[in-house]
Amino acid sequence: MTNILQFSEISDYLQRTNLQIESKFSDFVIYDWADVNWATCVEDLPYRSHYFEVVFEMDSDCKYSVDQFDFTSSPNKSNLFFISPYRLQSCQSGTSSVPYKGFTILFKPEFIHLNPSNERFLQDFPFFNSLNTPGIALEPQMVKEIAELFRKIKHEYDHYTIFSREIIKNYLNILLLKGKAYYRNHLPIPNGVGREQEIYNQFMSLVQQHYLDFDSVGSYAEHMHMSSKHLSETIKNISGQSALQVIHNARLHHAKSLLRQTNMTVSQIAYELHFDNPDYFSVFFKRLAGESPLAFRNS
């Protein structure tokens, strides 16, 4: 069974990977890939971090997985990733000898006062929704703008003054807002926030936190102090999917990520997802994915 590493602190991740990056703050770090000696880094097993990550990939040769989403890098192809806490990640290096180009930012929510439990959070930052793809393929004109932001943050981090922390916070907020603007081209974001949208945002936030614990619409409805019928109708109006479909898709996404990124058996994954028996899990998976867990793993 593949171990899944858990990093609650940024310093734990830096130490485990042997990145040899100086950490000036306990809740924020940025590093330029050009400064990393990749030959001495430890290639990690799949892991989950308890903080946010923003990864700007300008040039690399690796296969990167976040939950059930796979991204294959190639030279001269730039991507921007916004990764929320607890998503399952792994990376497989390629064979190219071309030096990697990019930046990584790791930060805790309190660094810029993010509140993931706030019902508006997923509307403000849809790329942090664990049911959505975390990656944005950048067009050439976007690459220059994003690269300049990362360089400004890195410069401020390296040339620390008493004002640097606040300056970095502002640059990071700009980066998140730029990401949101670019993300609109990949995922429609509703304008305005009515009561139905508030309910939807709150529901989606709860699903991300409790999809392994709550397996019925009634459990969420009780938590949100409303009827199951009202919750289901509201979610259907906003998303086009029933509340139960959203719950099932969250569990399916988690199952897919475990099948892709670990060597856990189907039985182990079934119990990880709190299914009573592996057969029921296999039926559930095939009904939603259109193929068996093993067929998906081997595809």
SULCORHU-V529470 format. One record per residue. N is the residue number from 1. RES is the residue in one small letter. PSI is psi in whole degrees, 0 to 359 (999 if undefined). Layout:
((N/RES/PSI) (N/RES/PSI))
//
This chain:
((1/m/130) (2/t/129) (3/n/140) (4/i/113) (5/l/148) (6/q/125) (7/f/106) (8/s/334) (9/e/146) (10/i/321) (11/s/327) (12/d/318) (13/y/314) (14/l/321) (15/q/317) (16/r/322) (17/t/349) (18/n/42) (19/l/340) (20/q/46) (21/i/134) (22/e/131) (23/s/110) (24/k/332) (25/f/155) (26/s/343) (27/d/9) (28/f/140) (29/v/147) (30/i/141) (31/y/146) (32/d/130) (33/w/335) (34/a/339) (35/d/357) (36/v/133) (37/n/92) (38/w/338) (39/a/334) (40/t/356) (41/c/149) (42/v/125) (43/e/118) (44/d/154) (45/l/169) (46/p/143) (47/y/162) (48/r/135) (49/s/155) (50/h/25) (51/y/176) (52/f/152) (53/e/139) (54/v/119) (55/v/124) (56/f/109) (57/e/112) (58/m/326) (59/d/115) (60/s/177) (61/d/82) (62/c/163) (63/k/121) (64/y/131) (65/s/134) (66/v/111) (67/d/233) (68/q/4) (69/f/127) (70/d/139) (71/f/124) (72/t/117) (73/s/159) (74/s/156) (75/p/143) (76/n/21) (77/k/121) (78/s/136) (79/n/152) (80/l/126) (81/f/133) (82/f/112) (83/i/120) (84/s/163) (85/p/149) (86/y/3) (87/r/143) (88/l/126) (89/q/152) (90/s/160) (91/c/132) (92/q/119) (93/s/149) (94/g/195) (95/t/357) (96/s/145) (97/s/0) (98/v/130) (99/p/140) (100/y/143) (101/k/127) (102/g/184) (103/f/153) (104/t/135) (105/i/131) (106/l/130) (107/f/149) (108/k/153) (109/p/328) (110/e/345) (111/f/318) (112/i/25) (113/h/41) (114/l/145) (115/n/90) (116/p/339) (117/s/350) (118/n/137) (119/e/343) (120/r/350) (121/f/314) (122/l/337) (123/q/321) (124/d/323) (125/f/75) (126/p/336) (127/f/348) (128/f/2) (129/n/121) (130/s/349) (131/l/351) (132/n/159) (133/t/138) (134/p/355) (135/g/143) (136/i/123) (137/a/120) (138/l/137) (139/e/158) (140/p/319) (141/q/333) (142/m/325) (143/v/314) (144/k/317) (145/e/315) (146/i/320) (147/a/320) (148/e/321) (149/l/314) (150/f/320) (151/r/323) (152/k/318) (153/i/316) (154/k/318) (155/h/316) (156/e/325) (157/y/320) (158/d/328) (159/h/67) (160/y/133) (161/t/179) (162/i/342) (163/f/354) (164/s/319) (165/r/315) (166/e/322) (167/i/317) (168/i/319) (169/k/316) (170/n/319) (171/y/320) (172/l/321) (173/n/319) (174/i/317) (175/l/317) (176/l/320) (177/l/321) (178/k/318) (179/g/319) (180/k/319) (181/a/317) (182/y/325) (183/y/336) (184/r/334) (185/n/347) (186/h/332) (187/l/118) (188/p/135) (189/i/122) (190/p/143) (191/n/137) (192/g/158) (193/v/99) (194/g/182) (195/r/320) (196/e/319) (197/q/322) (198/e/317) (199/i/317) (200/y/313) (201/n/317) (202/q/318) (203/f/313) (204/m/322) (205/s/317) (206/l/322) (207/v/318) (208/q/327) (209/q/329) (210/h/16) (211/y/340) (212/l/339) (213/d/320) (214/f/122) (215/d/12) (216/s/154) (217/v/324) (218/g/322) (219/s/317) (220/y/318) (221/a/317) (222/e/319) (223/h/329) (224/m/2) (225/h/50) (226/m/171) (227/s/155) (228/s/322) (229/k/314) (230/h/319) (231/l/314) (232/s/316) (233/e/320) (234/t/315) (235/i/322) (236/k/319) (237/n/322) (238/i/315) (239/s/342) (240/g/356) (241/q/151) (242/s/161) (243/a/322) (244/l/323) (245/q/319) (246/v/316) (247/i/313) (248/h/322) (249/n/325) (250/a/317) (251/r/323) (252/l/317) (253/h/318) (254/h/319) (255/a/317) (256/k/320) (257/s/322) (258/l/323) (259/l/323) (260/r/319) (261/q/356) (262/t/170) (263/n/25) (264/m/142) (265/t/165) (266/v/321) (267/s/316) (268/q/320) (269/i/320) (270/a/314) (271/y/328) (272/e/324) (273/l/10) (274/h/30) (275/f/146) (276/d/327) (277/n/157) (278/p/327) (279/d/318) (280/y/320) (281/f/317) (282/s/320) (283/v/315) (284/f/312) (285/f/314) (286/k/324) (287/r/322) (288/l/323) (289/a/343) (290/g/5) (291/e/163) (292/s/161) (293/p/317) (294/l/322) (295/a/320) (296/f/316) (297/r/323) (298/n/354) (299/s/999))
//
